[in-house]
């Protein structure tokens, strides 16, 4: 932001110096916060992919077990052992 010459003090007052330092700290905090959020978002995305793979594997296993139970029931019905 460009300040009008009426607002520019040289040397800067202590209030302006403190304000400038505060703005720099706030900007650094914002930047580190953005970086942290980016890392968290990437990690959550990676965990979601891992979870999706695990869910798919478990779903396949569940389907296999259900099919095995159906086959056992069919065999029992055919052999008359119910």
C-alpha positions as CSV (number, residue, x, y, z in Angstrom):
1,X,0.0,0.0,0.0
2,X,1.4,3.4,-0.9
3,X,1.0,6.0,1.8
4,X,0.4,9.7,1.1
5,X,3.4,11.8,2.0
6,X,1.4,13.4,4.8
7,X,1.5,10.0,6.6
8,X,5.2,9.3,6.1
9,X,7.4,10.2,9.1
10,X,11.2,10.1,9.0
11,X,12.5,8.9,11.2
12,X,9.5,6.7,12.0
13,X,7.9,7.1,15.3
14,X,8.0,4.3,17.8
15,X,4.3,3.7,17.3
16,X,4.9,3.2,13.5
17,X,7.9,1.0,14.2
18,X,5.9,-1.2,16.6
19,X,3.0,-1.3,14.1
20,X,5.4,-2.4,11.3
21,X,6.9,-5.1,13.5
22,X,3.4,-6.3,14.5
23,X,2.4,-6.5,10.8
24,X,5.5,-8.4,9.9
25,X,4.9,-10.9,12.8
26,X,1.2,-11.3,11.7
27,X,2.3,-11.9,8.1
28,X,4.8,-14.5,9.3
29,X,2.2,-16.2,11.4
30,X,-0.2,-16.2,8.5
31,X,2.4,-17.7,6.2
32,X,3.3,-20.5,8.7
33,X,-0.4,-21.1,9.4
34,X,-1.0,-21.5,5.6
35,X,1.9,-23.9,5.4
36,X,0.6,-25.9,8.3
37,X,-2.8,-26.1,6.8
38,X,-1.3,-27.3,3.5
39,X,0.6,-30.1,5.3
40,X,-2.5,-31.1,7.2
41,X,-4.6,-31.2,4.0
42,X,-2.0,-33.3,2.2
43,X,-1.8,-35.7,5.1
44,X,-5.6,-36.0,5.4
45,X,-5.7,-36.6,1.6
46,X,-3.0,-39.4,2.0
47,X,-4.9,-41.0,4.8
48,X,-8.1,-40.9,2.8
49,X,-6.4,-42.7,0.0
50,X,-5.1,-45.3,2.4
51,X,-8.5,-45.6,4.0
52,X,-10.2,-46.1,0.6
53,X,-7.8,-48.9,-0.2
54,X,-8.4,-50.5,3.1
55,X,-12.2,-50.2,2.8
56,X,-12.0,-51.7,-0.7
57,X,-10.0,-54.6,0.6
58,X,-12.4,-55.2,3.5
59,X,-15.4,-55.0,1.2
60,X,-13.9,-57.6,-1.1
61,X,-13.1,-59.8,1.9
62,X,-16.7,-59.4,3.2
63,X,-18.1,-60.4,-0.2
64,X,-15.8,-63.4,-0.3
65,X,-17.0,-64.5,3.2
66,X,-20.7,-64.0,2.3
67,X,-20.2,-66.1,-0.8
68,X,-18.5,-68.9,1.2
69,X,-21.5,-68.9,3.6
70,X,-23.9,-69.1,0.7
71,X,-22.0,-72.0,-0.7
72,X,-22.0,-73.8,2.6
73,X,-25.8,-73.4,2.9
74,X,-26.2,-74.7,-0.7
75,X,-24.2,-77.8,0.2
76,X,-26.2,-78.4,3.3
77,X,-29.5,-78.1,1.4
78,X,-28.3,-80.5,-1.3
79,X,-26.9,-83.0,1.2
80,X,-30.0,-82.6,3.4
81,X,-27.9,-82.1,6.5
82,X,-30.0,-79.1,7.7
